[in-house]
Amino acid sequence: MLQKRRKKIEEPLGWAKTVGLTAPTMLRGTERLSAQFTMTMANCNLARLTKLLAT
């Protein structure tokens, strides 16, 4: 049960670090960083949505 929950959390965060370029951020301040993180997670959801609609 814990492994399933962990996978749901870790996969999008890993995607954000590698594909979404969240790890090497140059932004300063919580507002800007929060906005970048929100946009990155929205992109992650869009990428997941294309896979879900294809099946």
mmCIF entry with sequence, helices, sheets and N, C-alpha, C, O atoms, coordinates in Angstrom:
data_MODEL
# 
_entry.id   MODEL 
# 
_entity.id                         1 
_entity.type                       polymer 
_entity.pdbx_number_of_molecules   1 
# 
_entity_poly.entity_id                      1 
_entity_poly.type                           'polypeptide(L)' 
_entity_poly.nstd_linkage                   no 
_entity_poly.nstd_monomer                   no 
_entity_poly.pdbx_seq_one_letter_code       MLQKRRKKIEEPLGWAKTVGLTAPTMLRGTERLSAQFTMTMANCNLARLTKLLAT 
_entity_poly.pdbx_seq_one_letter_code_can   MLQKRRKKIEEPLGWAKTVGLTAPTMLRGTERLSAQFTMTMANCNLARLTKLLAT 
_entity_poly.pdbx_strand_id                 A 
# 
loop_
_entity_poly_seq.entity_id 
_entity_poly_seq.num 
_entity_poly_seq.mon_id 
_entity_poly_seq.hetero 
1 1  MET n 
1 2  LEU n 
1 3  GLN n 
1 4  LYS n 
1 5  ARG n 
1 6  ARG n 
1 7  LYS n 
1 8  LYS n 
1 9  ILE n 
1 10 GLU n 
1 11 GLU n 
1 12 PRO n 
1 13 LEU n 
1 14 GLY n 
1 15 TRP n 
1 16 ALA n 
1 17 LYS n 
1 18 THR n 
1 19 VAL n 
1 20 GLY n 
1 21 LEU n 
1 22 THR n 
1 23 ALA n 
1 24 PRO n 
1 25 THR n 
1 26 MET n 
1 27 LEU n 
1 28 ARG n 
1 29 GLY n 
1 30 THR n 
1 31 GLU n 
1 32 ARG n 
1 33 LEU n 
1 34 SER n 
1 35 ALA n 
1 36 GLN n 
1 37 PHE n 
1 38 THR n 
1 39 MET n 
1 40 THR n 
1 41 MET n 
1 42 ALA n 
1 43 ASN n 
1 44 CYS n 
1 45 ASN n 
1 46 LEU n 
1 47 ALA n 
1 48 ARG n 
1 49 LEU n 
1 50 THR n 
1 51 LYS n 
1 52 LEU n 
1 53 LEU n 
1 54 ALA n 
1 55 THR n 
# 
_struct_asym.id          A 
_struct_asym.entity_id   1 
# 
loop_
_struct_conf.conf_type_id 
_struct_conf.id 
_struct_conf.pdbx_PDB_helix_id 
_struct_conf.beg_label_comp_id 
_struct_conf.beg_label_asym_id 
_struct_conf.beg_label_seq_id 
_struct_conf.pdbx_beg_PDB_ins_code 
_struct_conf.end_label_comp_id 
_struct_conf.end_label_asym_id 
_struct_conf.end_label_seq_id 
_struct_conf.pdbx_end_PDB_ins_code 
_struct_conf.beg_auth_comp_id 
_struct_conf.beg_auth_asym_id 
_struct_conf.beg_auth_seq_id 
_struct_conf.end_auth_comp_id 
_struct_conf.end_auth_asym_id 
_struct_conf.end_auth_seq_id 
_struct_conf.pdbx_PDB_helix_class 
_struct_conf.details 
_struct_conf.pdbx_PDB_helix_length 
HELX_P HELX_P1 AA1 LEU A 2  ? THR A 18 ? LEU A 2  THR A 18 1 ? 17 
HELX_P HELX_P2 AA2 THR A 30 ? ALA A 54 ? THR A 30 ALA A 54 1 ? 25 
# 
_struct_conf_type.id          HELX_P 
_struct_conf_type.criteria    ? 
_struct_conf_type.reference   ? 
# 
loop_
_atom_site.group_PDB 
_atom_site.id 
_atom_site.type_symbol 
_atom_site.label_atom_id 
_atom_site.label_alt_id 
_atom_site.label_comp_id 
_atom_site.label_asym_id 
_atom_site.label_entity_id 
_atom_site.label_seq_id 
_atom_site.pdbx_PDB_ins_code 
_atom_site.Cartn_x 
_atom_site.Cartn_y 
_atom_site.Cartn_z 
_atom_site.occupancy 
_atom_site.B_iso_or_equiv 
_atom_site.pdbx_formal_charge 
_atom_site.auth_seq_id 
_atom_site.auth_comp_id 
_atom_site.auth_asym_id 
_atom_site.auth_atom_id 
_atom_site.pdbx_PDB_model_num 
ATOM 1   N N  . MET A 1 1  ? 0.824  -1.191 0.000   1.00 0.00 ? 1  MET A N  1 
ATOM 2   C CA . MET A 1 1  ? 0.000  0.000  0.000   1.00 0.00 ? 1  MET A CA 1 
ATOM 3   C C  . MET A 1 1  ? 0.874  1.263  0.000   1.00 0.00 ? 1  MET A C  1 
ATOM 4   O O  . MET A 1 1  ? 0.609  2.201  -0.752  1.00 0.00 ? 1  MET A O  1 
ATOM 5   N N  . LEU A 1 2  ? 1.892  1.284  0.825   1.00 0.00 ? 2  LEU A N  1 
ATOM 6   C CA . LEU A 1 2  ? 2.767  2.443  0.904   1.00 0.00 ? 2  LEU A CA 1 
ATOM 7   C C  . LEU A 1 2  ? 3.531  2.636  -0.406  1.00 0.00 ? 2  LEU A C  1 
ATOM 8   O O  . LEU A 1 2  ? 3.753  3.771  -0.829  1.00 0.00 ? 2  LEU A O  1 
ATOM 9   N N  . GLN A 1 3  ? 3.932  1.546  -1.046  1.00 0.00 ? 3  GLN A N  1 
ATOM 10  C CA . GLN A 1 3  ? 4.676  1.647  -2.293  1.00 0.00 ? 3  GLN A CA 1 
ATOM 11  C C  . GLN A 1 3  ? 3.831  2.279  -3.396  1.00 0.00 ? 3  GLN A C  1 
ATOM 12  O O  . GLN A 1 3  ? 4.353  3.039  -4.212  1.00 0.00 ? 3  GLN A O  1 
ATOM 13  N N  . LYS A 1 4  ? 2.539  1.978  -3.432  1.00 0.00 ? 4  LYS A N  1 
ATOM 14  C CA . LYS A 1 4  ? 1.664  2.562  -4.447  1.00 0.00 ? 4  LYS A CA 1 
ATOM 15  C C  . LYS A 1 4  ? 1.520  4.064  -4.237  1.00 0.00 ? 4  LYS A C  1 
ATOM 16  O O  . LYS A 1 4  ? 1.545  4.842  -5.191  1.00 0.00 ? 4  LYS A O  1 
ATOM 17  N N  . ARG A 1 5  ? 1.370  4.464  -2.969  1.00 0.00 ? 5  ARG A N  1 
ATOM 18  C CA . ARG A 1 5  ? 1.268  5.891  -2.663  1.00 0.00 ? 5  ARG A CA 1 
ATOM 19  C C  . ARG A 1 5  ? 2.568  6.613  -2.993  1.00 0.00 ? 5  ARG A C  1 
ATOM 20  O O  . ARG A 1 5  ? 2.555  7.714  -3.543  1.00 0.00 ? 5  ARG A O  1 
ATOM 21  N N  . ARG A 1 6  ? 3.668  5.996  -2.658  1.00 0.00 ? 6  ARG A N  1 
ATOM 22  C CA . ARG A 1 6  ? 4.971  6.606  -2.920  1.00 0.00 ? 6  ARG A CA 1 
ATOM 23  C C  . ARG A 1 6  ? 5.195  6.795  -4.417  1.00 0.00 ? 6  ARG A C  1 
ATOM 24  O O  . ARG A 1 6  ? 5.741  7.812  -4.845  1.00 0.00 ? 6  ARG A O  1 
ATOM 25  N N  . LYS A 1 7  ? 4.769  5.809  -5.212  1.00 0.00 ? 7  LYS A N  1 
ATOM 26  C CA . LYS A 1 7  ? 4.946  5.904  -6.657  1.00 0.00 ? 7  LYS A CA 1 
ATOM 27  C C  . LYS A 1 7  ? 4.155  7.073  -7.221  1.00 0.00 ? 7  LYS A C  1 
ATOM 28  O O  . LYS A 1 7  ? 4.641  7.772  -8.110  1.00 0.00 ? 7  LYS A O  1 
ATOM 29  N N  . LYS A 1 8  ? 2.941  7.299  -6.718  1.00 0.00 ? 8  LYS A N  1 
ATOM 30  C CA . LYS A 1 8  ? 2.120  8.402  -7.194  1.00 0.00 ? 8  LYS A CA 1 
ATOM 31  C C  . LYS A 1 8  ? 2.756  9.756  -6.889  1.00 0.00 ? 8  LYS A C  1 
ATOM 32  O O  . LYS A 1 8  ? 2.551  10.720 -7.627  1.00 0.00 ? 8  LYS A O  1 
ATOM 33  N N  . ILE A 1 9  ? 3.514  9.828  -5.822  1.00 0.00 ? 9  ILE A N  1 
ATOM 34  C CA . ILE A 1 9  ? 4.138  11.086 -5.431  1.00 0.00 ? 9  ILE A CA 1 
ATOM 35  C C  . ILE A 1 9  ? 5.503  11.254 -6.089  1.00 0.00 ? 9  ILE A C  1 
ATOM 36  O O  . ILE A 1 9  ? 5.822  12.331 -6.591  1.00 0.00 ? 9  ILE A O  1 
ATOM 37  N N  . GLU A 1 10 ? 6.301  10.207 -6.088  1.00 0.00 ? 10 GLU A N  1 
ATOM 38  C CA . GLU A 1 10 ? 7.685  10.307 -6.550  1.00 0.00 ? 10 GLU A CA 1 
ATOM 39  C C  . GLU A 1 10 ? 7.803  10.459 -8.062  1.00 0.00 ? 10 GLU A C  1 
ATOM 40  O O  . GLU A 1 10 ? 8.694  11.163 -8.535  1.00 0.00 ? 10 GLU A O  1 
ATOM 41  N N  . GLU A 1 11 ? 6.927  9.817  -8.832  1.00 0.00 ? 11 GLU A N  1 
ATOM 42  C CA . GLU A 1 11 ? 7.055  9.889  -10.287 1.00 0.00 ? 11 GLU A CA 1 
ATOM 43  C C  . GLU A 1 11 ? 6.898  11.305 -10.829 1.00 0.00 ? 11 GLU A C  1 
ATOM 44  O O  . GLU A 1 11 ? 7.741  11.739 -11.614 1.00 0.00 ? 11 GLU A O  1 
ATOM 45  N N  . PRO A 1 12 ? 5.852  12.050 -10.443 1.00 0.00 ? 12 PRO A N  1 
ATOM 46  C CA . PRO A 1 12 ? 5.758  13.424 -10.960 1.00 0.00 ? 12 PRO A CA 1 
ATOM 47  C C  . PRO A 1 12 ? 6.895  14.329 -10.491 1.00 0.00 ? 12 PRO A C  1 
ATOM 48  O O  . PRO A 1 12 ? 7.346  15.194 -11.241 1.00 0.00 ? 12 PRO A O  1 
ATOM 49  N N  . LEU A 1 13 ? 7.358  14.138 -9.266  1.00 0.00 ? 13 LEU A N  1 
ATOM 50  C CA . LEU A 1 13 ? 8.472  14.967 -8.789  1.00 0.00 ? 13 LEU A CA 1 
ATOM 51  C C  . LEU A 1 13 ? 9.759  14.627 -9.535  1.00 0.00 ? 13 LEU A C  1 
ATOM 52  O O  . LEU A 1 13 ? 10.555 15.519 -9.832  1.00 0.00 ? 13 LEU A O  1 
ATOM 53  N N  . GLY A 1 14 ? 9.969  13.364 -9.837  1.00 0.00 ? 14 GLY A N  1 
ATOM 54  C CA . GLY A 1 14 ? 11.124 12.972 -10.638 1.00 0.00 ? 14 GLY A CA 1 
ATOM 55  C C  . GLY A 1 14 ? 11.036 13.529 -12.047 1.00 0.00 ? 14 GLY A C  1 
ATOM 56  O O  . GLY A 1 14 ? 12.033 13.978 -12.614 1.00 0.00 ? 14 GLY A O  1 
ATOM 57  N N  . TRP A 1 15 ? 9.828  13.495 -12.608 1.00 0.00 ? 15 TRP A N  1 
ATOM 58  C CA . TRP A 1 15 ? 9.615  14.061 -13.937 1.00 0.00 ? 15 TRP A CA 1 
ATOM 59  C C  . TRP A 1 15 ? 9.925  15.552 -13.924 1.00 0.00 ? 15 TRP A C  1 
ATOM 60  O O  . TRP A 1 15 ? 10.552 16.070 -14.848 1.00 0.00 ? 15 TRP A O  1 
ATOM 61  N N  . ALA A 1 16 ? 9.485  16.239 -12.877 1.00 0.00 ? 16 ALA A N  1 
ATOM 62  C CA . ALA A 1 16 ? 9.718  17.682 -12.780 1.00 0.00 ? 16 ALA A CA 1 
ATOM 63  C C  . ALA A 1 16 ? 11.195 18.005 -12.703 1.00 0.00 ? 16 ALA A C  1 
ATOM 64  O O  . ALA A 1 16 ? 11.637 19.016 -13.248 1.00 0.00 ? 16 ALA A O  1 
ATOM 65  N N  . LYS A 1 17 ? 11.955 17.174 -12.044 1.00 0.00 ? 17 LYS A N  1 
ATOM 66  C CA . LYS A 1 17 ? 13.386 17.439 -11.904 1.00 0.00 ? 17 LYS A CA 1 
ATOM 67  C C  . LYS A 1 17 ? 14.147 17.168 -13.194 1.00 0.00 ? 17 LYS A C  1 
ATOM 68  O O  . LYS A 1 17 ? 15.082 17.897 -13.523 1.00 0.00 ? 17 LYS A O  1 
ATOM 69  N N  . THR A 1 18 ? 13.758 16.126 -13.930 1.00 0.00 ? 18 THR A N  1 
ATOM 70  C CA . THR A 1 18 ? 14.509 15.766 -15.129 1.00 0.00 ? 18 THR A CA 1 
ATOM 71  C C  . THR A 1 18 ? 13.988 16.474 -16.374 1.00 0.00 ? 18 THR A C  1 
ATOM 72  O O  . THR A 1 18 ? 14.759 17.123 -17.081 1.00 0.00 ? 18 THR A O  1 
ATOM 73  N N  . VAL A 1 19 ? 12.712 16.360 -16.649 1.00 0.00 ? 19 VAL A N  1 
ATOM 74  C CA . VAL A 1 19 ? 12.145 16.919 -17.865 1.00 0.00 ? 19 VAL A CA 1 
ATOM 75  C C  . VAL A 1 19 ? 11.700 18.364 -17.659 1.00 0.00 ? 19 VAL A C  1 
ATOM 76  O O  . VAL A 1 19 ? 11.903 19.214 -18.525 1.00 0.00 ? 19 VAL A O  1 
ATOM 77  N N  . GLY A 1 20 ? 11.096 18.633 -16.511 1.00 0.00 ? 20 GLY A N  1 
ATOM 78  C CA . GLY A 1 20 ? 10.540 19.955 -16.248 1.00 0.00 ? 20 GLY A CA 1 
ATOM 79  C C  . GLY A 1 20 ? 11.553 21.002 -15.847 1.00 0.00 ? 20 GLY A C  1 
ATOM 80  O O  . GLY A 1 20 ? 11.193 22.169 -15.692 1.00 0.00 ? 20 GLY A O  1 
ATOM 81  N N  . LEU A 1 21 ? 12.790 20.633 -15.678 1.00 0.00 ? 21 LEU A N  1 
ATOM 82  C CA . LEU A 1 21 ? 13.877 21.558 -15.344 1.00 0.00 ? 21 LEU A CA 1 
ATOM 83  C C  . LEU A 1 21 ? 13.631 22.337 -14.053 1.00 0.00 ? 21 LEU A C  1 
ATOM 84  O O  . LEU A 1 21 ? 13.948 23.523 -13.968 1.00 0.00 ? 21 LEU A O  1 
ATOM 85  N N  . THR A 1 22 ? 13.073 21.675 -13.063 1.00 0.00 ? 22 THR A N  1 
ATOM 86  C CA . THR A 1 22 ? 12.855 22.325 -11.775 1.00 0.00 ? 22 THR A CA 1 
ATOM 87  C C  . THR A 1 22 ? 14.124 22.308 -10.927 1.00 0.00 ? 22 THR A C  1 
ATOM 88  O O  . THR A 1 22 ? 14.336 23.219 -10.127 1.00 0.00 ? 22 THR A O  1 
ATOM 89  N N  . ALA A 1 23 ? 14.964 21.299 -11.085 1.00 0.00 ? 23 ALA A N  1 
ATOM 90  C CA . ALA A 1 23 ? 16.145 21.169 -10.238 1.00 0.00 ? 23 ALA A CA 1 
ATOM 91  C C  . ALA A 1 23 ? 17.134 22.340 -10.396 1.00 0.00 ? 23 ALA A C  1 
ATOM 92  O O  . ALA A 1 23 ? 17.557 22.908 -9.389  1.00 0.00 ? 23 ALA A O  1 
ATOM 93  N N  . PRO A 1 24 ? 17.515 22.717 -11.630 1.00 0.00 ? 24 PRO A N  1 
ATOM 94  C CA . PRO A 1 24 ? 18.483 23.819 -11.753 1.00 0.00 ? 24 PRO A CA 1 
ATOM 95  C C  . PRO A 1 24 ? 17.812 25.186 -11.877 1.00 0.00 ? 24 PRO A C  1 
ATOM 96  O O  . PRO A 1 24 ? 18.116 25.942 -12.799 1.00 0.00 ? 24 PRO A O  1 
ATOM 97  N N  . THR A 1 25 ? 16.919 25.501 -10.973 1.00 0.00 ? 25 THR A N  1 
ATOM 98  C CA . THR A 1 25 ? 16.185 26.768 -11.088 1.00 0.00 ? 25 THR A CA 1 
ATOM 99  C C  . THR A 1 25 ? 17.069 27.963 -10.769 1.00 0.00 ? 25 THR A C  1 
ATOM 100 O O  . THR A 1 25 ? 17.972 27.889 -9.936  1.00 0.00 ? 25 THR A O  1 
ATOM 101 N N  . MET A 1 26 ? 16.792 29.052 -11.443 1.00 0.00 ? 26 MET A N  1 
ATOM 102 C CA . MET A 1 26 ? 17.527 30.295 -11.225 1.00 0.00 ? 26 MET A CA 1 
ATOM 103 C C  . MET A 1 26 ? 16.650 31.330 -10.536 1.00 0.00 ? 26 MET A C  1 
ATOM 104 O O  . MET A 1 26 ? 17.075 32.467 -10.328 1.00 0.00 ? 26 MET A O  1 
ATOM 105 N N  . LEU A 1 27 ? 15.435 30.943 -10.183 1.00 0.00 ? 27 LEU A N  1 
ATOM 106 C CA . LEU A 1 27 ? 14.491 31.889 -9.597  1.00 0.00 ? 27 LEU A CA 1 
ATOM 107 C C  . LEU A 1 27 ? 14.760 32.095 -8.113  1.00 0.00 ? 27 LEU A C  1 
ATOM 108 O O  . LEU A 1 27 ? 15.283 31.217 -7.428  1.00 0.00 ? 27 LEU A O  1 
ATOM 109 N N  . ARG A 1 28 ? 14.388 33.278 -7.637  1.00 0.00 ? 28 ARG A N  1 
ATOM 110 C CA . ARG A 1 28 ? 14.500 33.588 -6.225  1.00 0.00 ? 28 ARG A CA 1 
ATOM 111 C C  . ARG A 1 28 ? 13.139 34.044 -5.734  1.00 0.00 ? 28 ARG A C  1 
ATOM 112 O O  . ARG A 1 28 ? 12.417 34.746 -6.444  1.00 0.00 ? 28 ARG A O  1 
ATOM 113 N N  . GLY A 1 29 ? 12.792 33.648 -4.528  1.00 0.00 ? 29 GLY A N  1 
ATOM 114 C CA . GLY A 1 29 ? 11.522 34.058 -3.942  1.00 0.00 ? 29 GLY A CA 1 
ATOM 115 C C  . GLY A 1 29 ? 10.485 32.954 -4.032  1.00 0.00 ? 29 GLY A C  1 
ATOM 116 O O  . GLY A 1 29 ? 10.449 32.184 -4.992  1.00 0.00 ? 29 GLY A O  1 
ATOM 117 N N  . THR A 1 30 ? 9.656  32.896 -3.026  1.00 0.00 ? 30 THR A N  1 
ATOM 118 C CA . THR A 1 30 ? 8.668  31.817 -2.967  1.00 0.00 ? 30 THR A CA 1 
ATOM 119 C C  . THR A 1 30 ? 7.574  31.984 -4.015  1.00 0.00 ? 30 THR A C  1 
ATOM 120 O O  . THR A 1 30 ? 7.059  30.988 -4.523  1.00 0.00 ? 30 THR A O  1 
ATOM 121 N N  . GLU A 1 31 ? 7.209  33.213 -4.348  1.00 0.00 ? 31 GLU A N  1 
ATOM 122 C CA . GLU A 1 31 ? 6.149  33.417 -5.332  1.00 0.00 ? 31 GLU A CA 1 
ATOM 123 C C  . GLU A 1 31 ? 6.579  32.948 -6.714  1.00 0.00 ? 31 GLU A C  1 
ATOM 124 O O  . GLU A 1 31 ? 5.820  32.263 -7.400  1.00 0.00 ? 31 GLU A O  1 
ATOM 125 N N  . ARG A 1 32 ? 7.770  33.303 -7.123  1.00 0.00 ? 32 ARG A N  1 
ATOM 126 C CA . ARG A 1 32 ? 8.253  32.903 -8.445  1.00 0.00 ? 32 ARG A CA 1 
ATOM 127 C C  . ARG A 1 32 ? 8.498  31.397 -8.511  1.00 0.00 ? 32 ARG A C  1 
ATOM 128 O O  . ARG A 1 32 ? 8.161  30.747 -9.501  1.00 0.00 ? 32 ARG A O  1 
ATOM 129 N N  . LEU A 1 33 ? 9.079  30.860 -7.463  1.00 0.00 ? 33 LEU A N  1 
ATOM 130 C CA . LEU A 1 33 ? 9.345  29.429 -7.449  1.00 0.00 ? 33 LEU A CA 1 
ATOM 131 C C  . LEU A 1 33 ? 8.055  28.632 -7.412  1.00 0.00 ? 33 LEU A C  1 
ATOM 132 O O  . LEU A 1 33 ? 7.955  27.579 -8.043  1.00 0.00 ? 33 LEU A O  1 
ATOM 133 N N  . SER A 1 34 ? 7.071  29.125 -6.680  1.00 0.00 ? 34 SER A N  1 
ATOM 134 C CA . SER A 1 34 ? 5.769  28.470 -6.624  1.00 0.00 ? 34 SER A CA 1 
ATOM 135 C C  . SER A 1 34 ? 5.093  28.490 -7.986  1.00 0.00 ? 34 SER A C  1 
ATOM 136 O O  . SER A 1 34 ? 4.483  27.501 -8.393  1.00 0.00 ? 34 SER A O  1 
ATOM 137 N N  . ALA A 1 35 ? 5.197  29.601 -8.686  1.00 0.00 ? 35 ALA A N  1 
ATOM 138 C CA . ALA A 1 35 ? 4.604  29.697 -10.023 1.00 0.00 ? 35 ALA A CA 1 
ATOM 139 C C  . ALA A 1 35 ? 5.284  28.731 -10.991 1.00 0.00 ? 35 ALA A C  1 
ATOM 140 O O  . ALA A 1 35 ? 4.613  28.092 -11.802 1.00 0.00 ? 35 ALA A O  1 
ATOM 141 N N  . GLN A 1 36 ? 6.612  28.622 -10.913 1.00 0.00 ? 36 GLN A N  1 
ATOM 142 C CA . GLN A 1 36 ? 7.326  27.694 -11.789 1.00 0.00 ? 36 GLN A CA 1 
ATOM 143 C C  . GLN A 1 36 ? 6.929  26.256 -11.476 1.00 0.00 ? 36 GLN A C  1 
ATOM 144 O O  . GLN A 1 36 ? 6.717  25.461 -12.391 1.00 0.00 ? 36 GLN A O  1 
ATOM 145 N N  . PHE A 1 37 ? 6.827  25.917 -10.205 1.00 0.00 ? 37 PHE A N  1 
ATOM 146 C CA . PHE A 1 37 ? 6.459  24.566 -9.816  1.00 0.00 ? 37 PHE A CA 1 
ATOM 147 C C  . PHE A 1 37 ? 5.041  24.235 -10.281 1.00 0.00 ? 37 PHE A C  1 
ATOM 148 O O  . PHE A 1 37 ? 4.782  23.127 -10.751 1.00 0.00 ? 37 PHE A O  1 
ATOM 149 N N  . THR A 1 38 ? 4.122  25.197 -10.150 1.00 0.00 ? 38 THR A N  1 
ATOM 150 C CA . THR A 1 38 ? 2.748  24.978 -10.592 1.00 0.00 ? 38 THR A CA 1 
ATOM 151 C C  . THR A 1 38 ? 2.696  24.735 -12.097 1.00 0.00 ? 38 THR A C  1 
ATOM 152 O O  . THR A 1 38 ? 1.995  23.834 -12.558 1.00 0.00 ? 38 THR A O  1 
ATOM 153 N N  . MET A 1 39 ? 3.429  25.527 -12.857 1.00 0.00 ? 39 MET A N  1 
ATOM 154 C CA . MET A 1 39 ? 3.447  25.337 -14.313 1.00 0.00 ? 39 MET A CA 1 
ATOM 155 C C  . MET A 1 39 ? 4.087  24.008 -14.693 1.00 0.00 ? 39 MET A C  1 
ATOM 156 O O  . MET A 1 39 ? 3.630  23.349 -15.626 1.00 0.00 ? 39 MET A O  1 
ATOM 157 N N  . THR A 1 40 ? 5.125  23.611 -13.992 1.00 0.00 ? 40 THR A N  1 
ATOM 158 C CA . THR A 1 40 ? 5.783  22.342 -14.279 1.00 0.00 ? 40 THR A CA 1 
ATOM 159 C C  . THR A 1 40 ? 4.850  21.177 -14.001 1.00 0.00 ? 40 THR A C  1 
ATOM 160 O O  . THR A 1 40 ? 4.782  20.236 -14.792 1.00 0.00 ? 40 THR A O  1 
ATOM 161 N N  . MET A 1 41 ? 4.130  21.228 -12.889 1.00 0.00 ? 41 MET A N  1 
ATOM 162 C CA . MET A 1 41 ? 3.193  20.149 -12.560 1.00 0.00 ? 41 MET A CA 1 
ATOM 163 C C  . MET A 1 41 ? 2.010  20.122 -13.523 1.00 0.00 ? 41 MET A C  1 
ATOM 164 O O  . MET A 1 41 ? 1.479  19.052 -13.822 1.00 0.00 ? 41 MET A O  1 
ATOM 165 N N  . ALA A 1 42 ? 1.591  21.296 -14.012 1.00 0.00 ? 42 ALA A N  1 
ATOM 166 C CA . ALA A 1 42 ? 0.533  21.336 -15.020 1.00 0.00 ? 42 ALA A CA 1 
ATOM 167 C C  . ALA A 1 42 ? 1.004  20.667 -16.310 1.00 0.00 ? 42 ALA A C  1 
ATOM 168 O O  . ALA A 1 42 ? 0.245  19.940 -16.950 1.00 0.00 ? 42 ALA A O  1 
ATOM 169 N N  . ASN A 1 43 ? 2.256  20.915 -16.687 1.00 0.00 ? 43 ASN A N  1 
ATOM 170 C CA . ASN A 1 43 ? 2.819  20.258 -17.865 1.00 0.00 ? 43 ASN A CA 1 
ATOM 171 C C  . ASN A 1 43 ? 2.919  18.754 -17.660 1.00 0.00 ? 43 ASN A C  1 
ATOM 172 O O  . ASN A 1 43 ? 2.691  17.980 -18.589 1.00 0.00 ? 43 ASN A O  1 
ATOM 173 N N  . CYS A 1 44 ? 3.255  18.345 -16.461 1.00 0.00 ? 44 CYS A N  1 
ATOM 174 C CA . CYS A 1 44 ? 3.327  16.922 -16.150 1.00 0.00 ? 44 CYS A CA 1 
ATOM 175 C C  . CYS A 1 44 ? 1.948  16.279 -16.311 1.00 0.00 ? 44 CYS A C  1 
ATOM 176 O O  . CYS A 1 44 ? 1.823  15.184 -16.859 1.00 0.00 ? 44 CYS A O  1 
ATOM 177 N N  . ASN A 1 45 ? 0.918  16.974 -15.826 1.00 0.00 ? 45 ASN A N  1 
ATOM 178 C CA . ASN A 1 45 ? -0.439 16.453 -15.956 1.00 0.00 ? 45 ASN A CA 1 
ATOM 179 C C  . ASN A 1 45 ? -0.874 16.387 -17.413 1.00 0.00 ? 45 ASN A C  1 
ATOM 180 O O  . ASN A 1 45 ? -1.580 15.456 -17.801 1.00 0.00 ? 45 ASN A O  1 
ATOM 181 N N  . LEU A 1 46 ? -0.472 17.346 -18.218 1.00 0.00 ? 46 LEU A N  1 
ATOM 182 C CA . LEU A 1 46 ? -0.788 17.303 -19.641 1.00 0.00 ? 46 LEU A CA 1 
ATOM 183 C C  . LEU A 1 46 ? -0.096 16.141 -20.340 1.00 0.00 ? 46 LEU A C  1 
ATOM 184 O O  . LEU A 1 46 ? -0.673 15.507 -21.223 1.00 0.00 ? 46 LEU A O  1 
ATOM 185 N N  . ALA A 1 47 ? 1.126  15.867 -19.945 1.00 0.00 ? 47 ALA A N  1 
ATOM 186 C CA . ALA A 1 47 ? 1.844  14.723 -20.516 1.00 0.00 ? 47 ALA A CA 1 
ATOM 187 C C  . ALA A 1 47 ? 1.167  13.419 -20.118 1.00 0.00 ? 47 ALA A C  1 
ATOM 188 O O  . ALA A 1 47 ? 1.061  12.502 -20.932 1.00 0.00 ? 47 ALA A O  1 
ATOM 189 N N  . ARG A 1 48 ? 0.711  13.330 -18.882 1.00 0.00 ? 48 ARG A N  1 
ATOM 190 C CA . ARG A 1 48 ? -0.002 12.133 -18.436 1.00 0.00 ? 48 ARG A CA 1 
ATOM 191 C C  . ARG A 1 48 ? -1.343 12.002 -19.142 1.00 0.00 ? 48 ARG A C  1 
ATOM 192 O O  . ARG A 1 48 ? -1.779 10.893 -19.452 1.00 0.00 ? 48 ARG A O  1 
ATOM 193 N N  . LEU A 1 49 ? -1.994 13.123 -19.395 1.00 0.00 ? 49 LEU A N  1 
ATOM 194 C CA . LEU A 1 49 ? -3.315 13.110 -20.026 1.00 0.00 ? 49 LEU A CA 1 
ATOM 195 C C  . LEU A 1 49 ? -3.246 12.535 -21.429 1.00 0.00 ? 49 LEU A C  1 
ATOM 196 O O  . LEU A 1 49 ? -4.145 11.799 -21.835 1.00 0.00 ? 49 LEU A O  1 
ATOM 197 N N  . THR A 1 50 ? -2.206 12.854 -22.173 1.00 0.00 ? 50 THR A N  1 
ATOM 198 C CA . THR A 1 50 ? -2.087 12.306 -23.531 1.00 0.00 ? 50 THR A CA 1 
ATOM 199 C C  . THR A 1 50 ? -1.961 10.792 -23.496 1.00 0.00 ? 50 THR A C  1 
ATOM 200 O O  . THR A 1 50 ? -2.497 10.103 -24.363 1.00 0.00 ? 50 THR A O  1 
ATOM 201 N N  . LYS A 1 51 ? -1.257 10.272 -22.501 1.00 0.00 ? 51 LYS A N  1 
ATOM 202 C CA . LYS A 1 51 ? -1.133 8.813  -22.383 1.00 0.00 ? 51 LYS A CA 1 
ATOM 203 C C  . LYS A 1 51 ? -2.448 8.180  -21.988 1.00 0.00 ? 51 LYS A C  1 
ATOM 204 O O  . LYS A 1 51 ? -2.790 7.100  -22.470 1.00 0.00 ? 51 LYS A O  1 
ATOM 205 N N  . LEU A 1 52 ? -3.196 8.846  -21.108 1.00 0.00 ? 52 LEU A N  1 
ATOM 206 C CA . LEU A 1 52 ? -4.484 8.308  -20.663 1.00 0.00 ? 52 LEU A CA 1 
ATOM 207 C C  . LEU A 1 52 ? -5.512 8.315  -21.790 1.00 0.00 ? 52 LEU A C  1 
ATOM 208 O O  . LEU A 1 52 ? -6.307 7.382  -21.904 1.00 0.00 ? 52 LEU A O  1 
ATOM 209 N N  . LEU A 1 53 ? -5.507 9.351  -22.620 1.00 0.00 ? 53 LEU A N  1 
ATOM 210 C CA . LEU A 1 53 ? -6.462 9.428  -23.718 1.00 0.00 ? 53 LEU A CA 1 
ATOM 211 C C  . LEU A 1 53 ? -6.129 8.470  -24.855 1.00 0.00 ? 53 LEU A C  1 
ATOM 212 O O  . LEU A 1 53 ? -7.005 8.090  -25.632 1.00 0.00 ? 53 LEU A O  1 
ATOM 213 N N  . ALA A 1 54 ? -4.876 8.086  -24.949 1.00 0.00 ? 54 ALA A N  1 
ATOM 214 C CA . ALA A 1 54 ? -4.459 7.166  -26.019 1.00 0.00 ? 54 ALA A CA 1 
ATOM 215 C C  . ALA A 1 54 ? -4.948 5.741  -25.757 1.00 0.00 ? 54 ALA A C  1 
ATOM 216 O O  . ALA A 1 54 ? -5.088 4.956  -26.695 1.00 0.00 ? 54 ALA A O  1 
ATOM 217 N N  . THR A 1 55 ? -5.204 5.405  -24.517 1.00 0.00 ? 55 THR A N  1 
ATOM 218 C CA . THR A 1 55 ? -5.632 4.030  -24.206 1.00 0.00 ? 55 THR A CA 1 
ATOM 219 C C  . THR A 1 55 ? -7.128 3.887  -24.261 1.00 0.00 ? 55 THR A C  1 
ATOM 220 O O  . THR A 1 55 ? -7.653 2.799  -24.026 1.00 0.00 ? 55 THR A O  1 
# 
